[in-house]
C-alpha cells in the first residue's frame, strides 16, 4: 500500500466544548466537558455518510493519518481508514473521538476540576460505556449528524458500537462489533483487577493525586500494560514471535532480561507508562467491567437487544482468548432472536485479541465488502 | 458449498416458502438462494457457512451469514424459531446427518433438503462398470469430493421413517426436468419438504 496515495494524510485534532451538564451512570454530574476528535473525508449533503470509530482501552481520537508535529505517529486504525481502504474516506465521513475520562485532550482526570482549579485526579467520576455513548451523541448533534451510517469499534470499542444500537436505535444504521463481548467474564475482570491493583498499590499513586506530587505511578502502569499485552497475544503467536529465544547468547543468572519475551514486555510497559495516564487506565478498565446491557433484563441478552434496529456485523478471531469467539456468538444469537439483520465471521488468525488491529487480507476483505454494502 | 447445479432448485424451494417467513439456509454458499428468497419473497433469512470465502461472498451479496460449523450442530438457535430450514445440495457434505436432520426440525417448523441422488441410473451404471460415478450432479472425483455421505432417495426415506420424520412432499429432477416415474432411478437431484408428525 502506498502511504501517500491511500492515506488520509496530515490531520489535526479538533475540540468541541459542551456546556449542558451530563448526568453520569454512577450518579455524578459533569457540569461541562470537552471532547477532542478528528474527522476524515467529507460529509455528504444529507450528512448520511458519517461513521463513528470508537476506541478501545488505550486508543484515542487519532484513528488515521498523521499530525504535522509527529509524522511517524500514524493513527491506530490507519490500515482500515483512508481513501481506497476498507472504510473508504472517499465514500464516508469518518469521526474518531477521545472518550470522556481519556488522557488525550478530552475531559478526564488530567483536566482541571473547575471546582478546585486543580486536576481532577482520582476525583474524576468513574464513567461507563453508556456515558461515553451519551457524550458521543452530543458530538453527533454538534456535527449535525442525525444518524450514523455506521458505528464501529474493536474490543471495548465494539461495546460502544453495541451500546449505540441500544441507546439510540434511530441514530445508527449499522453496528460493527469487532473482537468484543456482551460482557466480561470473571477471568477477564480478574485481569483488569490485577492491572488496577498494580496501579493502586504503586507508592507514587498518592490516592490518584499524583500530579500534585510531580510523579506518576509508572511502575504500576507498566505492570498493568505488561499483563495486558500477555492477554492480547495468543500462546501460539508468542511461541512463534519469541519462543525461548535469548536476548544474549547465554543465560544471565540474574534478574535482567534473559528472554526476548521479557524484553518485549518491558519495552511495551515502559513505552505505555511514558504516555498514558494511570487514572484513565483505572476508569477505562472499570468501564469494561461494568458493561453488561443484559443486567437490567435479568441477564437475558436477547431481551436487552430487543431495542436495537441497526444491522450488525460481528467479527471475532480464532485465537482471541481475551474476547473469545464464543462471546461474539452470544451477541449474534441474541440478535437473531430479535429478527435483526446480522452477519458473523470468525476470522482465522494467530494474533489473538490484537488481530482486530492488523490487516489480515480476509478480515479486511470482509470489512471492505460490508462497508461497500452500506447505503449512504 | 456452492450450488453446482445452477438455480433450478431455487424455484422449487421458493414455492414452499411464504412471503415474510424466517428462513435458515444451511451451507448457504455465496448466499444466492437467500438473496433470491429475500428479493422474491421478502423473507428474513440467515445463512450458515463455515467456509471463509463463502462467508465473504455472502457479505458481498448483502445477505445475513453466520459462520458456524454445521457439524457442531445448531445449538445457538432456538426451538421452532424458523419457518423453514433449508439445506440445498449440502446434506451429503456433513458427517452427522442424523443429528443435523433432527436439529433442522428442532429449530425449524419444516425442513427443505435437496441432494444428489446416488441411485440415479447413470450412477448405477458407473458402479456396474466398476467406477465411482462422476456426473453433473456428482461432479467430483472420489479423491477430491467434498461429499462424505453417499445415499439414494430410498436410503434417505428409510432414515426419515426411522427418525419419525414426515415426508410432506418430494420432487425429483434429471437435469432441469421434473421426473415423475421411479424417482430413485430417474432423478439425479431430489428435493424434499420434511416435517414432524403433528
Interface residues (C-beta under 8 A of the other chain):
Chain A: X313 X329 X332 X333 X336 X337 X339 X341 X342 X343 X344 X345 X346 X347 X348 X362 X365 X366 X369 X370 X372 X373
Chain B: X22 X44 X46 X52 X55 X56 X58 X59 X60 X62 X64 X65 X66 X67 X68 X76 X77 X78 X81
